Amino acid sequence: MQWRAIGRLSGIPFGTLFALFARWTRLGLWRRLLDRLRRTWRLACGDAAEPSAVVIDSRTCPSAPSCFARGVDGGKKIRGIKIHLGVEKYGIPLAIDASPANVHDTKGIVPVLRQLAGQDFQGPAIGDLGYRGKRLAKVGAALGITIQPIARGRDGVFIPTEIAWVVEVVFTQMTKLDVLAFHAGGQHIADLDIGVGDDDAVDEQHDELATLFEAGGGKSVLDTRAERLQ
């Protein structure tokens, strides 16, 4: 959520929220909490604390002109940014990066691979056929990561091969709140606000956001917005 939206729901002043978030980010608290959650969850599920394989993927998101550096995804006809993500089998994000939408997947995923290597991960990275190529395979090998492109669709139908389907669920969960709230005003902004977004693009929608939440039973309002975006 945006900062002012959280303030409205929690009653905590905006300045206090932002100061705490900035301090905890600088100290690396969020990363340590996520790592602890991931290890605890994996051990509870009977797995090793560290993943032996990851799934990589990307998603193109429309963005405002002031948001990061925009590009045009020629295949999807979308002007905006591209989110590159690496997750483990239970859907917990391990690494994330953003690039202009016109950056090819084989180039945009490299910072994610470097983040994974920085976390001492070594093993296979499963992706779709867009990650084929000797150059990316060479970069991955230098980091101790084996790129494994696999077919995840046939005749336009998605095939949930191995654990590759997990990343699709993660992208859906990460963008759900934005679809219901921030797109309600009809503006096209980035699906994720991970430090590359511009708050000014959505500030004027916060008044409408409060109305959406107060609707509570205003299910029809949310459903109408969501249906329009499908």
N, C-alpha and C positions, 0 to 999 in steps of 0.2 A: 504494500500500500504506500501511498504518498504520505509524507510526514504529517501534514495538516489533517489528513483523514484519520490517522492513528490518534492524533491529539483530540479530535472530536469524539472518538469512540471511548478513549481511556480517561479523558479529563486531565492528562498530563500536559503541561505547557510544551509548545513546539521547541523552544530553545533547550529545555531539559532533555527532551528525546534526542535531539540532534547531537547535543554535547556528549551524551552517553554513548550513542552509536559511534561517533567519531573517535572517542577515546578507546572504546573496546575494539574498534577496527584497527587503530594504530598499534594496540597491544597484541593483536592477533587472536583475540578471544573468540571471535566467531569461527575462525578456522579450527581452533582447538576444540571448541564445542562440537562442531560438525564431525571432526575426526573421532572424538570420543563416542558420539552417538553411533557413528558407522561401525566402529569396532564392537561396541556393546551389542548392537543389533545383530551383527554377523555371528558373534559368539553365541548369542541366544538362539539363533537359527541352526546351530551346529556346524557352522563354517569356520574357517580360519579368520583371524582378525583382519588380515589384509587380503584384498582381492587378487585372484590369479589371472583375471581377464577383465577388460573394460569394453564398453560399447561407445563408439563415437558417432556423432551425427551433427547436422546443422539445420537451422530453420531461418528463413528469410522473413523479416518483420517490417511492415511499413513504419516510417518514422517521420517526425516533423523536420523541417529544413534546418532547425537549430540543433538537432539531435546528432551528436557525434559527426561522422563523415559519411554521407549517404552515397549510395551507388545504385545501379539498376541491375536487378537479377533478370537477365535476358530470357531465361527459360520460364520463369514464373511471372514475368512482367510486373515486378514489384520494385518500387523505388524506396530504399531504406537501408537497413543494416542486416547483417547476418550473425546469428548467435551460434557459436561452436561449443559443443558440450561433450564431456566425457563422464560416463556414469558406470557404477558397478552393478552387479546382477540384481540388487534389491532396489535400484532406482535412486540411490543417494549420489548427488553430483560430486565428482572428484575434481574437476577442472572446468573452467568456463572462460570464454573470450568472445570479443565482438570485433567485427570488421565491416567495412562497406559491403553492400550486397553484391557488388560485382566481383568480389574476390573469390577465386575458385576454391572449392572445398579442400583440395590437396595442399593449398597454401594457407588457408585460414585455420586449418586444424593444427598446424605446426606449434603455435604457442600453447595449445592445449596439451600436446605431447610433451612439451618441455616442462609444463607444470606437473604432469604425471611423473616424469622422470625425476623432478625435484622432490617428489614425495616418495622416492625410492621404488616406484612401480617398475617392474620389468615383466613383460609377458605379451600376450596377444591383445591387439586393439581391433575389435570387430566393427566393421562399417559396411555401408552399401557399396555398390560398384563405382560410385563417384570417387572413391579413394584409391582407385587403381593407379599405377604408375611407378616407374623405377625410381624417380626422384624422391617421392614420398617414402617409398620403401627404404631407400638409402638413409634418409633422415631418421626414420624410425629405428633402423638398425643401429645407428650411431648412438641412439638414446637407450638402447636395450629393449625396444618395443617392436614387436612384429605386427605389421599392418595386415589384416585379413579381410579383404573385400569379399562380400558374399551377396548373392542375388536375394533381394528382399521383396521381389514382386514379379508377377508374370501376367502378361496381358492386362496390365492396369490394375491388378488385384494385389494387395499387400499380403505377403507371406511371413508369418511370425517365426522366422528361422532362428533356432537356438535361443540365445538370450537377447537378440537384437531388438525385439519388440519393446524391451524395457524403456529405452530412450524415448520412444514415442509417447509413452505414458507420462514420463517426466516433463516433456515439453508441454503436454496438455495441462498438467497440474500447475506448471509455472506460469501459464498464460491465462488461466481461468478467471482470476479476479479482474484482470484488465479488461477482458471481454465483457464482463457484466457491468463494470463500473466506468472505466475511463473511456471506453468506446461509446458510452451511452450518449455523449454529446455529438456523436457523428464524426469526431476528429480522428485522424489516422496518426497514431503515435507508435513508438516501439512497444512490442509486447512485454519487454523486460526493462526495468529501470535498475541497472546494475552499475551505475556510475557513468554511463555514457548517455543517459537521458537528460532532458531539459525540463525542469519542473514548471517553467513558465508555460510550456505547451499544454499543461493540464491543470494549472492552478484555478483557472476560471470554471473548471468542471467540479470543483470540490463542493460547491453549494448543491449541485445536483446529486453528488455522491451521498450527502447526508439524507436527501430525500429518498434515495433508493434504499438505504439501510432502515430508515424510519418506516418504510413501507412494510417491513417485517412480513406481514401477511400480504404485502404488495407483490406477491409472486407474479401476478400478471404483468407488472412493469418489467421485471427482470426477464421473464420469458419472452416478452415482446422484443426487448433489446437483443437477446441472444439469438432469437429466430431470425432477426433481420441481418445478423452478421454471419449466419451459416452459409 
